[in-house]
Amino acid sequence: MNDLSETVNPIEMTCLSFFGQVLFSRFPMVQEEPSAIRGSRVRKNRSRSWKSVLPQKGKGRHNPSSSSLGFRFDAGRCGRGEVASYFFLARMLLVNDHNSLFPKVSPTIPCNLCRGTDVEQVGTVDREGEALTTVMCSRCGLVWTDPRPTEEQTRKFYRDDYRLAYKSTYTPRKKHALRETERAIERADRLTSLIQPGTRLLDVGSAGGFFLYVMRQRGVEIQGVEPNRGFAEFAQEELGIPTRNAFLQDVDFPAGGFDIATSHHVFEHLEDPTFSLKRIRNWVKPGGHLLIEVPNVEARYHAPNNRFHIGHLYNYNPYTMEGIGRKIGLEVVESTTTPGSGHVVVLFRRPESPIETIDEFENPENAARVRDVLSKHTMLSHYLSMTPYLRAATKQVEYLREWIKTQSFRSSRQVVEQLVGPPVSNHRRAA
């Protein structure tokens, strides 16, 4: 076990001593054998279709009296000053409870970016506290879920249950329509310099069609692809958005048939991001652009115990998302992070002439960077900062604003039309 002084600074050590004296005077602890990593579920009041997604070992839940680090409360059997108790508290509060040691593990699949198999475990639970093993490639810094569900389980989840599990609804509610349309306007503004009347745009993972609705209002020829039935039907029937209800690997479009392809918060869900981006690249004409937005594994927006999501098969930082594109011969035009949430936004360009692709994309320095960020973003540092409190306050204000603003509308479609205008006529589909 590493010396605690190597991972905790003097101020944190002072906090550790104080909390240790208070906590363990009432709740002493003894060490027990670490429990096996168990199967994953989504929260009780939501869809349970991923209940058996990962190999099941044990009962599927952690013992409520135990931590994932292998300690259980047992009053009277351990003195409050014992070293084991302090190390437990250090890990829980100061060194990111589930991600402190980063032990080396054997992956079931190689890294999608560099094909490496030298990985370390950076997470053992998802944001609901359920078992979910997350690993990081030590050669390049790409982070992914391992082991992962089967293709059949993944397809069922995203086709039938994901939106219900994530949004608690099969179709967008009025508040979702307001939120997503406002976000769509911001995303459309990023592409202002690239669009003109007649521009052909493909949106992969088009959800309820809000982004494509905005783009259509700006004279763009649009096409969506969305695997979830409820949201694809809403886009088609309520907003009139041409949408193929299918998975990316099951659709095909003419080579070079689009000027622009976009994908917002999709690549974290894909089983093979390199293969998927290559397919999309082929549908974009030479000289065309691809815009990808994904969550940032380095972001401090969420608390450390909320970092990993059962629905996110991959976790990126700017370097690894850029690397997926460079690996298949795309040029990086611009790479930014969004204010507040820190999402990664990369604008790629397909060169006029093919350029040499990269078979292996190794960068141990990026892995060291991700490791450093994850280890330093501790529960204590997070809750001693203003981030969680400002975020909570902001969300409450936003919820109230959304509620007030949507009360006068009878449907989600009315919300969209109020923000963007009634649907334009005589539009053409891009494909």
TACORNOR-V362303 format. One record per pair of residues at least 24 apart in sequence whose ideal C-beta (glycine too) atoms are under 8 Angstrom apart, sorted by the first residue. I is the first residue (numbers start at 1). J is the second residue. Records with the same first field share a line. If there is no record, write none. Layout:
I: J + J
//
This chain:
1: 87
2: 101
4: 86 + 87 + 90
7: 90 + 94 + 95 + 100 + 375
8: 90 + 94 + 95
12: 94 + 378 + 380
15: 93 + 94 + 380
16: 86 + 89 + 90 + 93 + 94
19: 89 + 93
20: 80 + 81 + 85 + 86 + 89
21: 80
23: 89
24: 78 + 79 + 80 + 81 + 85 + 89
25: 80
26: 75
27: 73 + 75
28: 73 + 74 + 75 + 76 + 77 + 78 + 79 + 80 + 82 + 85
29: 71 + 72 + 73 + 74 + 78 + 84 + 85 + 88
30: 71 + 72 + 74 + 77 + 78 + 84
31: 70 + 71 + 84
32: 66 + 70 + 71 + 72
33: 70
34: 68 + 69 + 70
35: 62 + 63 + 66 + 68 + 70
37: 124 + 131 + 133
38: 62 + 130 + 131
39: 130 + 131
40: 126 + 130 + 131 + 132 + 310
41: 128 + 130
42: 128 + 130 + 165 + 310
43: 128
46: 164 + 165 + 168
47: 161 + 162 + 164 + 165
49: 156 + 157 + 160 + 161 + 165
50: 149 + 153 + 157 + 161 + 165 + 310
52: 153
53: 148 + 149 + 153 + 157 + 310
54: 131 + 132 + 133 + 147 + 148 + 149
55: 147
60: 131
61: 130 + 131
62: 125 + 129 + 131
67: 92 + 97
68: 97 + 98 + 124 + 125
69: 97 + 98
92: 379
93: 378 + 379 + 380
94: 378 + 379 + 380 + 381
95: 375 + 378
96: 304 + 374 + 375 + 377 + 378 + 379
97: 304 + 305 + 379
98: 123 + 124 + 125 + 304 + 305
99: 123 + 124 + 304 + 307 + 374 + 375
100: 375
102: 136 + 371 + 374 + 375
104: 138
105: 133 + 135
107: 135 + 146
108: 146 + 147 + 148
109: 144 + 146 + 148
111: 137 + 139 + 140 + 142 + 144
112: 142 + 144 + 272 + 273 + 274 + 314 + 324
113: 137 + 140 + 142 + 274 + 320 + 323 + 324 + 327 + 361
114: 139 + 140 + 142 + 360 + 361 + 362 + 363
115: 359 + 360
116: 140 + 362
119: 146
120: 371
122: 371 + 374
123: 307 + 308
125: 305 + 308
126: 308 + 309 + 310
127: 302 + 305 + 306 + 307 + 308 + 309
128: 310
129: 305
130: 310
132: 308 + 310
134: 308 + 315
136: 367 + 370 + 371 + 374
137: 367
138: 364 + 367
139: 362 + 363 + 364 + 367
140: 319 + 320 + 323 + 361 + 362 + 363 + 364 + 366 + 367
141: 317 + 319 + 320 + 363 + 366 + 367 + 368 + 369 + 370 + 371
142: 314 + 315 + 316 + 320 + 323
143: 297 + 314 + 315 + 316 + 320 + 370
144: 313 + 314 + 315
145: 308 + 312 + 313 + 314
148: 271 + 313
151: 271
154: 271 + 313
155: 227 + 247
157: 311
158: 227 + 228 + 247 + 269
159: 227 + 228 + 229 + 247
160: 228 + 229
162: 228 + 311
163: 228 + 230 + 231
164: 230
165: 311
166: 311
169: 230
170: 229 + 230
171: 208 + 230 + 231 + 233 + 234 + 412
172: 207 + 208 + 210 + 231 + 234 + 412
173: 412
174: 406 + 409 + 411 + 412 + 415
175: 399 + 402 + 403 + 406
176: 208 + 412
177: 208 + 210 + 406 + 412 + 413 + 415 + 416
178: 402 + 405 + 406 + 415 + 419
179: 402
180: 207 + 208 + 210 + 211
181: 210 + 213 + 214 + 415 + 416 + 419 + 420
182: 419
183: 210
184: 210 + 211 + 213 + 214
185: 214 + 419 + 420
187: 211 + 214 + 262 + 264 + 293
188: 214 + 215 + 218
190: 291 + 345 + 347
191: 215 + 260 + 262 + 291
194: 259 + 260 + 289
195: 219 + 220 + 260
199: 259 + 260
200: 257 + 258 + 259 + 260 + 430 + 431
201: 258 + 259 + 260 + 261 + 262 + 430
202: 253 + 257 + 258 + 260 + 261 + 262 + 280 + 283 + 284 + 430 + 431
203: 261 + 262 + 263 + 264
204: 248 + 261 + 262 + 263 + 266 + 280
205: 263 + 264 + 265 + 266 + 269
206: 232 + 235 + 241 + 243
207: 231 + 235
208: 234 + 235 + 239 + 412
209: 234 + 235 + 236 + 239 + 241 + 243
210: 239 + 416
211: 262 + 264
212: 239 + 241 + 243
213: 239 + 241 + 416 + 420 + 423
214: 420
216: 241 + 423 + 424 + 427
217: 420 + 421 + 423 + 424
219: 424
221: 427 + 428 + 429 + 430
222: 427 + 429 + 430
223: 253 + 258 + 429 + 430 + 431
225: 251
234: 412
238: 411 + 412 + 413
239: 413 + 416 + 423
240: 423
242: 429 + 430
248: 276 + 279 + 280
249: 275 + 276 + 279
253: 283 + 431
254: 283 + 431
255: 282 + 283
256: 282 + 283 + 284 + 285 + 286 + 288
257: 283 + 285 + 430 + 431
258: 283 + 284 + 285 + 288 + 430 + 431
259: 284 + 285 + 288 + 289
260: 284 + 288 + 289 + 290 + 291
261: 288 + 289 + 290 + 291
262: 290 + 291 + 292
263: 290 + 291 + 292 + 293
264: 293
265: 293 + 294 + 295 + 343
266: 294
267: 292 + 294 + 314 + 316 + 321 + 324
268: 294 + 295 + 309 + 311 + 312 + 313 + 314 + 315 + 316
269: 311 + 312 + 313
270: 313 + 314
271: 313
273: 314 + 324
274: 324 + 327 + 328
277: 324 + 325 + 328 + 330
278: 328
281: 328 + 329 + 330 + 350
284: 350
285: 350
286: 350 + 351 + 352 + 353
287: 349 + 350 + 351 + 352
288: 349 + 350
289: 333 + 347 + 348 + 349 + 350
290: 325 + 330 + 347 + 348 + 349 + 350
291: 345 + 346 + 347 + 348
292: 321 + 325 + 344 + 345 + 346 + 348
293: 338 + 343 + 344 + 345 + 346
294: 321 + 343 + 344
295: 341 + 343 + 344
296: 337 + 341 + 342 + 343 + 344
297: 370 + 373 + 374
298: 342 + 369 + 370 + 373
299: 337 + 341 + 342 + 343
300: 342 + 377 + 382 + 385 + 387
301: 340 + 341 + 342 + 387 + 391
303: 379 + 382 + 383 + 388
304: 374 + 377 + 378 + 379 + 382
305: 379
307: 374
316: 344
317: 344 + 366 + 369 + 370
318: 344 + 346
319: 363 + 366 + 369
320: 366
321: 346
322: 346
323: 361 + 363
326: 358 + 361
327: 357 + 358 + 359 + 361
328: 357
329: 354 + 355 + 356 + 357
331: 355
//
